[in-house]
Amino acid sequence: MYDYSYWCYLSRSSYFNNSLYYGLKRYLNVPLQLLGYKCCRDSGGKKRLICDHKNVIENSYQLIPFYIGLVFLVYFPLALLKFGHEVLESSNDIKHLSLQSEYSIIPNQDDDYIFMRTRGPISVFKMIVSAFGLADQHPVIVSRIRRVIFVTLAPFLVYIFILLYYKKGRYLIKEIVNHRIPHGFVSVVGGFTESLDLYLPMFGGPAISLILYLIVGLILTLVPRSLSDILQLGLSPDESTYSTLLTLDLATIEKFSKKKCSQISGYRRFYSVMRGSLYMLINPSFWCFVLSFQKTRLRKVIDKLCPGCVGTTCMAIICLPVFVTYFCFCILETVLMIFYYGFPFCYFVVSTAKGYAKYFQSAQQKQTFMLNVVLSILFPICFLFFMFMLVMISLETFMIIGYFIFFVYLSLVIFPGWSFGFVYYVIMFILYVHSVLKDFKQEYQDLLHHTIQASVKVEKAALAKELLNKRPNCTGCSMSEFIAISNRIPLEIFNQTTSIQHDNRIEYVRFRKQIPGVRRDLYRFVIDRSYPVHIAFFHIIVQILVLQVVVLISILFISTYIKRESSRDSSDVLNVMCVIIVTMIPNLVRIFFCKVHNNKVRKRKIRQRVIEFWRAKNNVYIDDDNE
């Protein structure tokens, strides 16, 4: 019999249920439950019991996924708002609504035009969020549906985790719950009654808290007409005076971040301010501004407390406590400023609270006194509850992602022979899907670029024809015939075409801040004649399905063959074959579905379709041979 065993069993500490660790696990789902246990071993032929608490503390690797989830949570608002302004707002499916009037719409003369941008006007994500064009006919309904989906599916990974534990680990969770160990929202698998006071007891347990989250979240997100306007209400004004570093105006943030924050609207404005606040902190000139601001504010405080005593003994005696207090205040203010501007989640929560408060104040003016009193009590409670639950759900979601990342990395270290092929396949599949979606977006970006170029040439030809037909050239033929023959516009006549543009009723190309754009109906016409969206989307689905089927069948066939061999190096052979297959087949599938364009022919076809569009729309005759 061995005198020492590396196996141990856990003995629970009596003080753990009343400790801070247990409270953090119970209310904030911090994975510290094993810190309340001791690792006990039998020694000396089971005659002596040795319990060591340090071994369990060293085994607290569960905190690593928690830290990963915490980092994701802090910077997640940046990704959320970037998605909002690039996908939701760029789709232009909902017009901007003003909060001043319920039915007032700010008109925009550029709504009928689509302009050249860095990102493509059409993408798979934009198609999905616009309900495949349904948002054009029913923008308000689609907007509400999107909000319902967001609130309902925010705990999606939590639902999946609960379902997995219910199917595979039900008895384990029951034992954990019976031993009064909180396990987040998954605790509901151990029993509804048993989990009531185990996790989030102030809200009635995990199940009731999720139900309340859905009810309150749907109310808070469905009532406002425009969520982006509410977020903008919580931001600081473009230019204003401020007495503390926590209320900097947007002009100051824009100055030190070198990123544009003002004169933009919607989710893009909020995203730009949060991004600019983060960049502002890493600018050395900003910290020089902070020191200068604090010195100037100190002088103003001294002038108010003891005017005329600068440089005297009175200042040293009276103002010494003020110096100490002000120094502590500056340190606290600087720390809060770093958290406020350096952590986008903090800035998002505070600004959202300010925006909802201003929105609620404006809505109170239309209600009765009693209703205002009731709403003044219920609204802050509901908002705080919703934000708290959103934090808890987001934290647990990112913890699940952290667990996945951590254990995938651990599997590569401990079981590289069996996990490498799977991990490599998943990564390559994600990269392949990303490249396919990127090609889809780039295809329509190039189509817009060629349409704008064709429209510019058609506009030049139309303007030149209108001017040049009024005067024959020296050879006696009309100028339009001269252009058709020589394929160019005379330089002495070209500058005169701009005088006709103001009188011309047809605007082929419109410029906004030096960025060209064409009519939306023209762009749709070119898309329908060149590469319809539904066909391109169908090709994407077929590509992904073909890739999945071929790769999975190949891997299953090879793994079955290798199992029959049952050699020691079978896992290495499987990994090599998986790498070859997963690398080769996606390229073959992509080559098969890839569209090859002759650039010159494509440009001429698009130009011909632009001419056909304007002929059908306004009966405008343009020579097809003119460039």
Helices and strands as residue ranges (DSSP letters): E 9-12, G 16-18, H 20-28, G 33-36, E 37-43, E 48-52, H 54-58, H 63-83, I 84-88, E 113-115, H 124-129, H 134-137, H 139-153, H 156-168, H 170-178, G 184-190, G 201-203, H 205-222, H 227-233, G 245-247, H 250-257, H 267-281, H 284-305, H 313-318, H 320-342, H 344-364, H 369-414, H 416-468, H 479-486, H 491-494, G 495-497, H 498-501, E 510-512, E 515-519, H 520-530, H 533-565, H 570-593, H 599-618
